[in-house]
């Protein structure tokens, strides 16, 4: 089959993205092991999310090679179109599930740092319910988009279908709203903790980075709207497939950024020890290049004490801000 629209960018970007996301995930797990910790629920969710996101991209890559993704529909046989429809449905459902699992990992993390105030607990429950219900509804919309259902992947069976680009618009809106909620959720806690403003800004920036897939969702929304009037979806949907692959990798990479940052700190501190650095009396990971490895261990212990334990006291939270 000849190369279709955006064939080379899809192959290159998705391949590089999968390697990068795997590397970041390995770094996260190695940092866990370096600290002597077992896997926690958020780690399991993130591993499952990576597996599902990889499956999404494998479906896209296979479709670009063997199912006519990026090729004009009039150039495809009925068998190719049917294969494309099956892979499209699989990739769409896997993509939504992968994003949901990654956001669930973030919600579990937020559950560890939120204090016992009732309104914050309610906000966490509402956010969790919104993301869970929204993801389930969108997956069901993809599966039951046609009546009869089999006409979703068999063009020889007559049936009535709702617009799939419209469902992708709903997915983009859901992703944007979910990421905004995840950024806003810890803000009341940040405001009440007695730490310097610069430390609060660090945590807000970190939260935005973890949820930065809303940028990809916004771009995907802009690209999806013109598809509502498309008569050649197999060709016109190629840019959307590329963005789906980017977002699937980005949500894993973003979730692993804090661990990657911590890994660099450990590496810098270890190198400093080998060159005979001076021991600083204060716990400040921002100056990791100037103190012995024991300082890094102390910082890591404070970080783990908050993130991996149920201790939500203001003292522990303050220590967390000193680490990030």
C-alpha positions as CSV (number, residue, x, y, z in Angstrom):
1,X,0.0,0.0,0.0
2,X,1.4,3.5,-0.9
3,X,2.4,5.8,1.9
4,X,-0.6,8.0,3.0
5,X,-1.0,11.5,4.4
6,X,1.6,12.2,7.1
7,X,2.9,8.7,7.0
8,X,6.5,9.6,7.8
9,X,5.7,12.0,10.6
10,X,3.3,9.5,12.2
11,X,5.9,6.7,12.1
12,X,8.7,9.0,13.4
13,X,6.9,10.9,16.1
14,X,5.0,7.9,17.6
15,X,8.2,5.8,17.6
16,X,10.3,8.5,19.3
17,X,7.4,9.2,21.7
18,X,7.0,5.6,22.8
19,X,10.7,5.3,23.5
20,X,10.7,8.6,25.4
21,X,7.7,7.6,27.5
22,X,9.2,4.2,28.3
23,X,12.4,5.9,29.3
24,X,10.6,8.3,31.7
25,X,8.5,5.5,33.2
26,X,11.7,3.4,33.8
27,X,13.3,6.4,35.5
28,X,10.2,6.8,37.7
29,X,10.4,3.1,38.7
30,X,14.2,3.3,39.3
31,X,13.7,6.3,41.6
32,X,11.1,4.3,43.5
33,X,13.6,1.4,43.8
34,X,16.4,3.8,44.8
35,X,14.3,4.9,47.7
36,X,13.5,1.4,48.7
37,X,9.8,1.7,48.1
38,X,7.3,-0.8,46.8
39,X,4.9,0.1,44.0
40,X,1.9,2.1,45.1
41,X,-1.6,2.3,43.4
42,X,-0.7,5.4,41.4
43,X,2.4,3.6,40.0
44,X,0.3,0.6,39.0
45,X,-2.2,2.9,37.3
46,X,0.5,4.7,35.4
47,X,2.1,1.4,34.2
48,X,-1.3,0.2,33.0
49,X,-1.9,3.6,31.3
50,X,1.5,3.2,29.5
51,X,0.5,-0.3,28.3
52,X,-2.8,1.0,27.0
53,X,-1.3,4.1,25.4
54,X,1.3,1.9,23.6
55,X,-1.5,-0.3,22.4
56,X,-3.2,2.8,21.0
57,X,-0.2,3.8,19.1
58,X,0.5,0.3,17.8
59,X,-3.1,0.4,16.4
60,X,-2.4,3.7,14.7
61,X,0.9,2.5,13.2
62,X,-0.7,-0.7,12.0
63,X,-3.5,1.3,10.4
64,X,-1.1,3.6,8.6
65,X,0.7,0.6,7.2
66,X,-2.1,-1.9,6.4
67,X,-5.5,-0.2,6.8
68,X,-5.4,2.9,4.7
69,X,-4.9,5.6,7.4
70,X,-3.9,8.7,5.4
71,X,-5.2,7.2,2.1
72,X,-8.2,8.5,0.2
73,X,-11.2,6.3,0.9
74,X,-12.0,5.9,-2.8
75,X,-8.6,4.1,-3.2
76,X,-9.4,1.5,-0.6
77,X,-11.1,-1.8,-0.9
78,X,-14.1,-2.8,1.3
79,X,-11.8,-5.1,3.3
80,X,-9.3,-2.3,3.9
81,X,-12.1,0.0,5.0
82,X,-13.5,-2.6,7.4
83,X,-10.0,-3.1,8.9
84,X,-9.6,0.6,9.2
85,X,-12.9,0.9,11.0
86,X,-12.0,-1.8,13.5
87,X,-8.6,-0.3,14.2
88,X,-10.2,3.2,14.6
89,X,-12.6,1.9,17.1
90,X,-9.9,0.0,19.1
91,X,-7.5,3.0,19.1
92,X,-10.2,5.4,20.2
93,X,-11.4,3.3,23.1
94,X,-7.8,2.5,24.2
95,X,-6.8,6.1,24.0
96,X,-9.6,7.2,26.3
97,X,-8.9,4.4,28.7
98,X,-5.1,5.3,28.8
99,X,-5.9,8.9,29.6
100,X,-8.3,7.9,32.3
101,X,-5.8,5.6,34.0
102,X,-3.1,8.3,33.9
103,X,-5.6,10.8,35.5
104,X,-6.6,8.2,38.0
105,X,-2.9,8.0,39.1
106,X,-2.8,11.7,39.5
107,X,-6.1,11.7,41.5
108,X,-4.6,9.0,43.8
109,X,-1.6,11.3,44.4
110,X,-3.8,14.2,45.1
111,X,-5.7,12.1,47.6
112,X,-2.5,11.6,49.5
113,X,-1.8,15.3,49.9
114,X,-5.2,16.7,50.5
115,X,-6.0,17.4,54.1
116,X,-9.1,16.4,56.0
117,X,-11.2,19.4,55.2
118,X,-14.7,18.3,54.1
119,X,-15.1,20.6,51.2
120,X,-11.8,19.5,49.7
121,X,-12.8,15.8,50.0
122,X,-16.1,16.6,48.3
123,X,-14.2,18.4,45.5
124,X,-12.0,15.4,45.0
125,X,-15.0,13.1,44.8
126,X,-16.7,15.3,42.3
127,X,-13.6,15.5,40.1
128,X,-13.1,11.8,40.3
129,X,-16.8,11.1,39.4
130,X,-16.7,13.6,36.5
131,X,-13.6,12.1,35.0
132,X,-14.8,8.5,35.5
133,X,-18.3,9.1,34.2
134,X,-17.1,11.2,31.3
135,X,-14.6,8.6,30.1
136,X,-17.2,5.8,30.4
137,X,-19.8,7.7,28.4
138,X,-17.4,8.6,25.6
139,X,-16.2,5.0,25.3
140,X,-19.8,3.8,25.1
141,X,-20.5,6.4,22.5
142,X,-17.7,5.1,20.3
143,X,-18.8,1.4,20.8
144,X,-22.5,2.1,20.2
145,X,-22.1,4.9,17.6
146,X,-24.0,2.9,15.0
147,X,-27.2,0.9,14.9
148,X,-26.8,-2.0,14.4
149,X,-23.5,-2.0,16.2
150,X,-21.8,-4.2,13.6
151,X,-22.1,-1.5,11.0
152,X,-19.5,0.5,13.0
153,X,-16.7,-1.8,11.5
154,X,-18.5,-3.4,8.6
155,X,-19.4,-0.9,5.8
156,X,-21.3,-3.6,3.9
157,X,-24.0,-3.6,6.7
158,X,-26.4,-0.7,6.4
159,X,-27.1,1.3,9.5
160,X,-27.3,4.7,11.1
161,X,-24.3,6.2,12.9
162,X,-23.7,9.4,14.8
163,X,-20.8,11.6,13.8
164,X,-17.4,10.2,15.0
165,X,-15.7,13.5,14.7
166,X,-18.4,14.9,17.0
167,X,-17.4,12.3,19.6
168,X,-13.8,13.2,19.2
169,X,-14.8,16.8,19.9
170,X,-16.4,15.6,23.1
171,X,-13.2,13.7,24.0
172,X,-11.1,16.9,23.6
173,X,-13.5,19.0,25.7
174,X,-13.5,16.3,28.4
175,X,-9.7,16.2,28.4
176,X,-9.5,20.0,28.7
177,X,-12.0,20.1,31.5
178,X,-10.4,17.2,33.4
179,X,-6.9,18.7,33.3
180,X,-8.2,22.1,34.4
181,X,-10.0,20.4,37.4
182,X,-6.8,18.5,38.3
183,X,-4.8,21.8,38.3
184,X,-7.5,23.6,40.4
185,X,-8.1,20.9,42.9
186,X,-5.0,21.4,45.1
187,X,-5.0,25.2,44.9
188,X,-6.9,25.8,48.2
189,X,-4.4,23.6,50.0
190,X,-1.5,25.4,48.5
191,X,-3.0,28.8,49.6
192,X,-3.4,27.7,53.2
193,X,0.0,26.1,53.7
194,X,2.5,28.5,55.5
195,X,5.4,28.3,52.9
196,X,7.1,31.0,50.8
197,X,5.2,32.2,47.7
198,X,8.1,30.9,45.5
199,X,7.5,27.4,46.8
200,X,3.8,27.6,46.1
201,X,4.6,28.8,42.5
202,X,6.8,25.7,42.1
203,X,4.0,23.4,43.0
204,X,1.5,25.1,40.7
205,X,4.0,24.9,37.8
206,X,4.6,21.2,38.6
207,X,0.8,20.6,38.6
208,X,0.4,22.4,35.3
209,X,3.2,20.4,33.8
210,X,1.6,17.1,34.9
211,X,-1.7,18.2,33.3
212,X,-0.2,19.9,30.3
213,X,-1.9,17.5,27.9
214,X,-4.8,20.1,27.8
215,X,-2.6,22.0,25.3
216,X,-2.6,19.0,23.0
217,X,-6.3,18.5,23.6
218,X,-7.0,22.1,22.6
219,X,-5.0,21.7,19.4
220,X,-6.8,18.4,18.7
221,X,-10.1,20.1,19.2
222,X,-9.2,22.8,16.6
223,X,-8.2,20.1,14.1
224,X,-11.2,17.9,14.7
225,X,-13.9,20.5,14.1
226,X,-13.3,20.6,10.3
227,X,-13.7,16.8,10.2
228,X,-17.4,17.2,10.9
229,X,-17.9,18.0,7.2
230,X,-15.3,15.6,5.8
231,X,-16.3,13.0,3.1
232,X,-12.8,11.4,3.1
233,X,-12.1,10.6,6.8
234,X,-9.5,8.0,6.1
235,X,-7.3,10.7,4.6
236,X,-8.3,13.8,6.6
237,X,-8.0,12.1,10.0
238,X,-4.3,11.6,9.7
239,X,-3.4,14.8,11.6
240,X,-5.8,13.8,14.3
241,X,-4.1,10.3,14.6
242,X,-0.7,12.1,14.9
243,X,-2.0,14.3,17.8
244,X,-3.6,11.3,19.5
245,X,-0.2,9.6,19.5
246,X,1.5,12.7,20.8
247,X,-1.0,13.1,23.6
248,X,-0.8,9.4,24.5
249,X,2.9,9.8,25.1
250,X,2.7,13.2,26.6
251,X,0.4,12.2,29.5
252,X,2.9,9.5,30.5
253,X,6.0,11.8,30.2
254,X,4.3,14.6,32.1
255,X,3.3,12.2,35.0
256,X,7.0,11.1,35.3
257,X,8.6,14.6,35.2
258,X,8.9,14.9,39.0
259,X,10.7,11.6,39.2
260,X,13.0,12.6,36.3
261,X,13.7,15.9,38.0
262,X,14.5,14.0,41.2
263,X,16.8,11.6,39.3
264,X,18.8,14.5,38.0
265,X,19.2,15.8,41.5
266,X,20.4,12.5,42.7
267,X,22.9,12.3,39.8
268,X,24.2,15.8,40.4
269,X,24.5,15.2,44.1
270,X,26.3,11.8,43.6
271,X,28.8,13.6,41.3
272,X,29.3,16.3,43.8
273,X,30.1,13.7,46.5
274,X,32.8,12.2,44.2
275,X,34.4,15.6,43.8
276,X,34.4,16.4,47.5
277,X,31.5,18.9,47.9
278,X,30.7,20.6,51.2
279,X,27.8,19.5,53.5
280,X,25.1,22.2,53.7
281,X,23.1,22.3,57.0
282,X,19.8,23.1,55.4
283,X,17.5,20.8,53.5
284,X,17.2,22.3,50.1
285,X,17.2,20.1,47.0
286,X,17.5,23.2,44.8
287,X,21.2,23.4,45.8
288,X,21.9,19.7,45.2
289,X,25.1,20.5,43.5
290,X,26.7,21.8,46.7
291,X,26.1,19.1,49.4
292,X,26.7,15.5,50.1
293,X,24.5,12.6,49.1
294,X,23.1,12.4,52.7
295,X,21.4,15.7,52.1
296,X,19.6,14.3,49.1
297,X,18.6,11.3,51.1
298,X,17.0,13.5,53.7
299,X,15.1,15.5,51.0
300,X,13.9,12.3,49.4
301,X,12.7,10.9,52.8
302,X,10.7,14.1,53.4
303,X,9.2,13.8,49.9
304,X,8.3,10.1,50.3
305,X,6.9,10.8,53.8
306,X,4.3,13.0,52.2
307,X,3.6,11.3,48.9
308,X,3.7,7.7,50.0
309,X,2.3,7.9,53.5
310,X,-1.0,9.0,55.0
311,X,0.6,11.9,57.0
312,X,-1.1,15.1,55.9
313,X,0.0,17.4,58.7
314,X,1.0,21.0,57.8
315,X,4.6,20.3,58.9
316,X,4.9,17.4,56.4
317,X,3.3,19.4,53.7
318,X,5.7,22.2,54.3
319,X,8.6,19.8,53.9
320,X,7.1,18.6,50.6
321,X,7.2,22.2,49.2
322,X,10.9,22.4,50.2
323,X,11.6,19.3,48.1
324,X,9.8,20.1,44.8
